[in-house]
Amino acid sequence: MTAIGTALLWFGWFGFNAGSALAANGLAANAFLVTNTAAATSALTWMIIGWYLDGKPSLLGMLSGAVAGLVVITPAAGYVDVGSSVVMGFLVGALCYFAVLLRSRAQIDESLDAFAIHGVGGSLGALLTGVFASTTVNPDISGGLVAGNLNQLIAQLLSVIAVVLYAFVVTYILVKLIDKLVGLRISEKEEYLGLDIAQHREIAYS
């Protein structure tokens, strides 16, 4: 079911990356191609690292890598070429793998590794857009660091910092508010039963 879900997610991702061109043109085709390439590269990178460290390849790990690849390429899809998407996929596959590993070893309670994959991967993607953005792909921009435009990388860095600060502050306020109103954690009994039974009185998985 996880594999089917990821396949649907991967297919749907073409819709908003390639679809963001708002036309059936070369830019949309490039976005489609780099989206698939980054996801595939990241999936293979994650799988190979896990295989090397754990002694066996993991389907769930590979699927996590694919999602990380989709995340990293999203801010860059309309600005980078295929070669850059391969580099981005490789880097995010490795970085997010170790981010998830660190989260697990630190025993941080985080649903679906949202920060380790989406937070880390999205931030990396935004920064690498400032590195690899190409006027060949999109003539409406000034290019990134590789094209000699340091200002674009600085702009990307400032945007990442602004988003991180905003997300942290707003999330902290909301978490505190929810904790005061209804509480954040379930009881040990509910955790033992599982939320499908305890909260919804339905059996989703047996």
N, C-alpha and C positions, 0 to 999 in steps of 0.2 A: 504493500500500500504506500510505503514511503517512496519507493521508486516510481510508482504511477503518479503520485502527487508531485514529485520533483519534475517528472517529464511534462506534466501539465503546466507547472510553473515555468519551466524552461521555454516551452512553446509560447505561453502567454507573454513572456518577457520580450519576445520579438515585437509584440504589439505596441508596447510603449517606448521601446528604444528605437526601432525602425519607424514606428508610427509618429514619433516626435518630429520627423522631417515634414509631416503634414503634406506629403506628396510622394508619388511613386517615381523617385528620381535616383540619381547616383548616390546622394547623401544617405537616403534611406537604405539603399543596397549595402553601402559601407557599414552603416550602423547594424544591420542584420548580420553581416559577416563577422564583424569584430565581436559582437555579442556572443555568437556561437563559439568563436575561436577562444575567447577568454574563458568562457565557462568550461569548455572541454580541456583546456590547458590546466586550469585550476583543479578540476576534478582528478586528472591524472597525477598532478603534483601531489595533492593531498593523499591519494591512494598509495603512491610510491613511497612517500615519507612514512606513512602508517605501516606499510608492508615492511620497510626496512627496520623500523623501531619495534614493531609488535610481532614480526615474523609471519604475518598473513595480511592480505589485502582486505579491506573492509568496504562493503557496498554502501553502508550508511555514511562512512567517512568520505567516500568518493562523491556521494550526493551532497554532503555538506560542502565539499570543495567546489562542486558545480554552482551551488548557490552563492558562495563567496566570489566566484568568477563573474557571475551575473551582476552581483552588487558592485564590484570594482569597476566594471566597464560602463556602467550606466551613466555616470557623469561625463564620460569620455567618448561615448559611442559616436557622436557627431563630429569628433575632432581628431581621432587618432587612426592610424592605419593598422593593417593586419599584424605586421611585425611588432608594433608596440603593444597590441592586444595580447600577443603571446607572452611578452615580458611581463605585462601586468597580471596575466593569469598565473604565471609561475610565482611571482612575488606574493600575490594575495593567497595562493594556495598554501605556501609555506608559512606566511605570517599568521594567517587565521588558524592554521593547524596548531601552532604553538600558543596562540592566544586562548584557544579552547583548552589546550592541555594545562596552561597556567591557571585558567579559571577553575578547572576540575581539581587541581592539586591544592589550590587556595580554598577549596570548598565554598566558593561563592555561589549563592542561590540565584541562578539566572535562567529563566525560562527560554528554551530553544536556542541558547547561546546567541541571543539577539545582539548583544554588544560585541562579543568576540568575533562574530561573522559580519553583521551589518554595520556595527559601529566602526570596527577596525577596518573592514574591507571598504566601506564607503569613504572613510577618511583617506585611506590610501588611494582610492580611485580619484578623489578630488585633487589630491596633491599630484598624482602622476599625470592628470590632465594638464596641469601646469608645466609638466616636464615634456610630454610627448605631443601636445597639440600641434597639428600640422596644417599649414596653409594649403598644402596639396589636397588634403581631404576637404577642408573647409576654407575657401578663400576669403570669407568674411571676418576672419580673425587674424591676429598678429603672430600666432604661433606660440610655442612654449619654450622652455629652457633649451631644449635641443636645437631649436631654431634661433637661439641667441636672445630670447626674450625673457629675462629674469623677472621682469615685472609681473608676468602672468603667474609664475610660481608663487611670488609673494602674495598676489591677490588671492590665489587658491588657499594658501596657508592661513591668511587672515579670515577667510570665509569658514574654514574648518574650525578655527579657534572660536569664532563667534557662535557657530552652531553648537559646538560642544558646551560652551558656557550657558547658552540659552537652554539647551536640553537638560543640562544638569540642574540648573536653578528651578525650572518649571517642574521637572519630574520630582525633585526633592519636595517642593511645596505640595504637589498633588499627593505624593506618598504619605506625607505627614497628615494631610487632611483626611485621606481615606482611612489611615490607621486610627485616627481619632473617632471617625464616624462609624465604621463597621469593622475595623481591624484588618490586618494584612495576612495573618497566618491562620490556617485551619488547625483544628485540633489533631492530636496524634491519632485518635480513633478515625477521624475522617481521612487522614493521610493513609492509614492502614487500609481502609475500605476502598479508597480511590474516589476521586471527585465525581466520576460518572454515577456511582451508587450513592455516595453521601450527599451530593448537591442536587443531582438531577433525578435520582431513583430510576436510572436507565442503565442498561448493560450495553456499552459500546464495544468493549474488548473483553474477551474471556481468556 
